[in-house]
Amino acid sequence: MSHTPYLLKNGSIVNEGSVFQGDITVRGGLIEKVFPNGCPDDLPQEQFRVIDLTGLFLLPGVIDDQVHFREPGFPGKANIASESRAAVAGGVTSFMEMPNTLPQTVTQDLLEAKFRLAQEKSLANYSFYMGATNDNLAELRVSDPSLVCGIKVFMGSSTGNMLVDNRAALEAIFREIRLPIAVHCEDEHTVRSNLDAAVKMFGNDIPIHMHALIRSHEACERSSRLAVSLAEKYDARLHLLHISTLNETRFLRNDQPLADKRITAEVCIHHLWFDMDDYQEKGTRIKWNPSIKFGSDRIGLINGIKDGYIDVLATDHAPHTLEEKDRPYNNCPSGGPMVQHGLQAMVTLAGKHNIGMEKVVELMCHNPAICFGIRNRGFIREGYAADLVVIDPGKPHTVSAKNIHYHCGWSPLENSTLDATIMYTFVNGFIVYHEGDFAEDVRGQALDFDR
């Protein structure tokens, strides 16, 4: 498939801490030239397809470092083709997908099979985490650092063999693995004790707001503290996923360049959007692990973004069917779809909380590339892959069943009006999404890592 050369004119380019009016040329899948003051008069514009972006923001493509696309094993929930469509509709040009599929991605053969699936099906660029267990250290050791985004460790809230609850196994992972170790932190003993107490109190009719007390502050903070202590002990490269409490920000630093940090942290959009008060309206549809907690946590995480303690924003896109989500608390799975709306929701939050677009781009585009060492993506730079997203900040978007692209067909943000609309998404120089239309024949590429 041949590339069309593009001249993107008059956009408000948001990149590397600034917003400026400028033009960009794209050729051969790469950003050819950036013109901060507009292209020169002698540029042969007839060589390009010209797109006028007056009034629109031009951003690097979003890199979502935590998604669950459910393939293989859960065709009723999602698959790589459907969820990558939803991703590009949301301006996400690259994703890193989690290993708790069926079978679980805990061997090199199963990891390679996922890469083959994505090569066949994905509209966006991709990488996959290798899953840790109590007994697969040998498999973790041989993960290719140039292709594998990281090692995923569930220190709570997993199924089957993926809960790493053996202290010796944890120590060995932190001691021996040099790839980024991305950790889900909830102390399993605390969670189980809290759940037992809730069952004694409510039986099989546990109210949904109890989720915040079952998967509690203590559970998250105790587990995160352990992960940080192991990372410091062994100088491991730790990435704390979806922190959900104010206190967890106190384990982090804001006085180092990101590239020098050995411990980084991610916050997910739903922990910034919802809090305890929303359980009454949304019910189990906002049941996530870690749980949605108190308003003070939500505001604390927003302040953590402003103060530089939070490094990455992601979605933890984790779809389930509505039938599953509408079950009573005890039988309802945790997780919800978000990848299509994460960028728009964050633009909305940024306006509400006085966070500049530069910070949104830093946390959703630049920093994932820096944290994971992604080669030639995440920035608008000459010679970088032309992964780009164009948004209209003056065109509100109301989430409805009619415009949702998730295979599961629903969103916790339904009926919410977001402050921007995704107009174009480019992946490797191809327009893969434009105002509801997809280029179904385009395929993304496996991410390369500089390590």
N, C-alpha and C positions, 0 to 999 in steps of 0.2 A: 504494500500500500504506500503510495507516494505522499510526501508532505506538501501541503500548500504553504507558500511563504505568506506571512502575515505582517501587516503594519498596524499596530494598535496605537491609535492617536488620541491625544488629549485626555488621557486618564489621570486620575489622582493616584499616583503610585505610592503604595505604603510598603516601605522596605528599610530594614536596618536602622530603625529609630527615627525615620523622617517620613513626611508626606510631601510629595512634590508633583507638580504638573509635568507630564512628559510623554514621550513616545517610546515604543519598543518595536524592534523588528524580530521576527521569529523565522528561522529557516532550518530545514533539516532536523527538526525536532528540538533545536536548541535556541536559547536566547542569543540572537546574533549581536544586537546592539541596543544599548540603553541611551536615550537622548533626554537628559534632564531638562533641557530647555526647548524641546521639540526637535524634530528631525530637520536637517539642513535643506535648503531650497533645491539643491542639486540631487537629492535622493530620488532615484527613478521609481516613483510610487507605482507606476504601471506594472512593475514586477511583482507587486504584492496584492493580496486581498486586503483592502483597507477597512478597518472597523473603527468607527468613531466612538470613543468612550467618554465623551463629554458628560460630566455630572456623575460619573461612575468611579468606583474604587477598583484598582488593579492590584491584586495581592499575589504573593507566592501561593502555590497550592498548599492546602492543609495536609499535615502529616499526622494521622491519628495513631498513637502508639499503643492503643488498647481496644481491640474489637473482638467479638465472637461471631463469626459468620456461619457457624454450626455445620459446616461440611468438612468431613463426612459424618453421617450418622443421624442427622435430625432434619430430614427434608420437609417436615411439616412446619418447622420454625423458620428456616432460612437456608440459603446456599450462597456460594461465592458469587455466582452470576447476579442474583437478585440484590444482594447487599452491596456489591461493588457499584451497581447502578444507583442505589440509594446514596452511596458515598459520593459519587461524582455529582449527583444532583445537589449535594450539600457542600460542594467545593473541596471535598477530600480527594486528593490525587494520589496519596500513598497511605497504606494501612499496614499495621503489624497485628497479626491474628493469633489468638490464644490457643493453647493445646488441649483444652477440655472438650474435645470432640469425641466421636465414637467410631473407631477406637481412639483412645487418647494418644496424643502425639508425644510418645515417650521413647521412641527408637528412631534411628536415622532413616530406616526404610519408610516408616510412616511419615516422617518429616518430608522426605523427598516426594512422596506421593501427594502431599499437599501442594508442594511447589508445582507439580505437574498439573494438578487441578486448576490452580490459579493461572498458569500459562495458557490453558485452554479457555478459561471462562472470565477472567477478571478484566473489567474496564479500567481499573486503577492499578497503580504499582503496588507491590506487595512484598512482605516478608513474614516469616512465621517464627514464633517462639518454640523452643524445645522445652518440653515439660519435664520437671524434676519429680522423682519419686524417692522413697526411702532407699531404693536399691538400684538405681540406674546411673550411678556416677560415671561408669565407663562409657555410656552412651553420651552423656553430657560433655565429657572431655574431648570427644572427636567432632563436635559441632564446628562447622566451618565459620570462622569469625568474619569472613568476607561476604557471607550470604545470610547467616542466621542473626536476627536482630538481638536475641538475648535468650536467657534461660528463665523460665517462669517457675516460681516457687510459690505454692499455696501453703501459707503458714496458718491456714484456717479456711473454712467454707469451701470445701471441694468434695468430690465424690470419688468412689473407687479408690485407686491406689495413689491419687495425686495429692493427698494431704501429707505434707512432709512434717511429721510430728516426732521423728526420732532425732534427738539432740545430736548424736554422733553423725548422722547423715547430714543434718544442717551444717554442722561444723565443717564437714568435709567439702560440701558445696562451696561455702564461703572461703575456705582455705585454698581450694584447687582451681576453681573456675575463674577465668579472667574475662569472659564476656560479661556484659551487663546482666546483673541478677535482678530481675523485676519481681517484686514480692507483693502478694496479697496478704495483708497483715490483720488477722483477727485471732485472738487467743482462743483455741478450740475448747479448752477446759472451762474458761469463763463463759463462753457462749452456751455450752451444754448445761452448765449449772444454772444459768439464767433461764434457759428454756424449760428445764425441769421445774423451776419455781413457778413459771408462768402456767405450765400445764396443771400443776397442783391448784393454782388459783382459778384458772378459767376452763380447765378441761380441754375439750376439742374446739372451743369457741374463743380462741385468743384474739382480742381486738388488734387491728393492724398497727395502731400507734405503739403497741408494746414491742414492735420490732426494734425501735430505737433503744429500748432498754434491755432487750435480749442480746442484740448485737451492739453492745454498749460502748461508751467511751473507754471504759476500763479494758475491754477486750481489744480494741484497736490500739490503744496507747501501750499496753503491755507488750503486744506483739511487735509493734513498730520499734519500741525501745530495744527489744531483743535483736531485731534485724540490724539496727544501727550499731549496737554493741559488737555484733559479729563482723560487720563490715569494717568497723574501726580496728578490731583485733587482727583481722587478716588483710587489711587494705584492699578489700574487695570493692568492685564497682557496683554499688547498690542503687536501684531505682525504686522508690516507694510508690506503689500504684495507689490511685484513688484514696488519698488520705481524706478523712471525713470529719476530723475534730480540730478545734482550735488548738488544743494542747500538742497535737502532732507537729504543728508548725514550729514549736519550740525545740524540736530535735534538729532543725535545719539551720543553714547559714545563708546569709545574704552578703557576705563580705569577700567573696571569691568570684573570679570570672567563671562562667559556667563550664568552660572547657577544662578547668582545673579541679572541679568538684568531683569527689569520689562518692558522695551521697547526694542524690537528687530526688525530687518529689513531683508527683503529678496530682492534679485535682481534676475531677470530672464535672461536666457541665451540670448534671442533675444535683450535685451537692451544693452548687451555687444558685440553682434556680428554685429548688424546693426546700422546705424545712418541716418541722414537726406539725405545724398547723395545716399542712396540705394533705395529711393522711385522711382527714375527715371527708374531703371531696374526692380525692384520687384513689383512696383505698389501696388494694394490693397492686394496683398498676404502678405505684412508685415504691414497691418492695424491691430494694436492691441490697446487695452485700458488697461493702459495708453499708449500713443503714443510713437513710436520711435521718438527721438528728435535729438539734435545736437551732433556733434562729441565731443564737450567739455563735454557733459553729459556722453557719453559713456566712455571717458577717465577718467572722474571724478569718475564714478562708479567703474571702474577697480582699480583706486587708492584707493578708499574706501575699496575695498577688501584687497589690500596690507596693508593698514594702520589699519585694524581691525575694521572698522565701520560697515561693512556688515557681517551679521551673517549666512545667509543661501542663497544658490543658488538653484533655482527651474526652472521649465519650463513653468508654466501656459499653459500647453498643452490644446488647445481649438479648436478642428477641426471643419471645415465647408466644405461643398462640393465645388468643383472647380466652379460649376455653380454659387453658391452664392458669392464666392470670386471674380469672374470675373464681377460682376455687377458694375455699376457706383458707385462712392463714397457714395452718399446719401443712396443707398439701399444695400450696401455691409456690411455684419456683420464683427465685429472685432474679432480677434483671429486666431490662426494657430496651426498646429500640431508640437510638438517638443519633446515629451517624449522619442522617440526612439533614438534621436541624442544629447540630452543634455549633457551627460557625454563626448562623443567623441568631441563635439564642445568645451566643457570647457577644455579638454586636449589640444586641438589645440590652444585655446586662452592662456592657461597657458604657452605653449611654446613660443608664440609670445610676451608675455608681461612679461616674467621672473617671473612667478608665479609657485612655486614648487608644485609637485604632493601632497605633504603633505597638502598644503592649499586647494587644490581641494577636497581632502577626508574630510578635516575638515568641509568645507562648505556644501558638498553634502551628507555626511554620518553621521559624528559625531554630528554636530551642530543641525540638525533637531531632532535627538534623544534627545539631551539635552534640546532644546527649548520647546519641547512638552512633555517631560518626558516619552518617549517611553521605555518600559521595555525590557532589554536584546537584544537590536538590535543597529545597527549603529557603532559597533566596532568589531575588531577581538580580542575577549577575550574568554578565556576558560569558558565554560558554557553558552555562548551566542548563540542565534540562528545562524545557519550556513547560513546566507544570505551573499553571496559572489559574486564578479564579477572578472573575469580574462580578462585583456586586453593586446593586443599586441601593444606596442608603436612603433614598427618598421614596422607595416603593415597598410599603408594608406587605408582609406575607402572612396570611392566616392559614394555620395548619388544619387540614381537614382530610377526611377519608378519601376525598377525590384526588388529592395531590400527594398522597403518601406513596412512596415507592418500596417500602419494606415488604418482604414476602408475607409477613405476619399481618399486615394491613392496618395497623393501629399505631398510635403514638401517645405517650403520656402528655405531650404538648398539644393535643387536639383542642381546637377552638382558641388557642393562644395566637395572638397577632404579634409577629416578630418584625423588627424594625428594618429589615433589609430583604432583598430578593436576590437569589443567585441567578445571574444572567448567562454567563459562560463559564465552563470549566475546560481547560486544556490539559491534556496528559501527553507528555512527550511531543508537544507541538501539534497534536490533533485536537480539534474541538469534539469532546466526547459528550458534552451536555450543553444545550442552549434552550433556555426557556421551555422546558418540558420535553424536548426532543433529545434522543440519545443516538450516538454513532455506535450501533450494536456490533459492528465488525472490527472495532479497535480493541486492542488488548494492551494492558499495562506491561511493565517489565519488573523483573525481580530487582529489589533494591541492592545496591552495592555499598559495602561498608569499608571505610578507611581505618583499618586496625592492624 
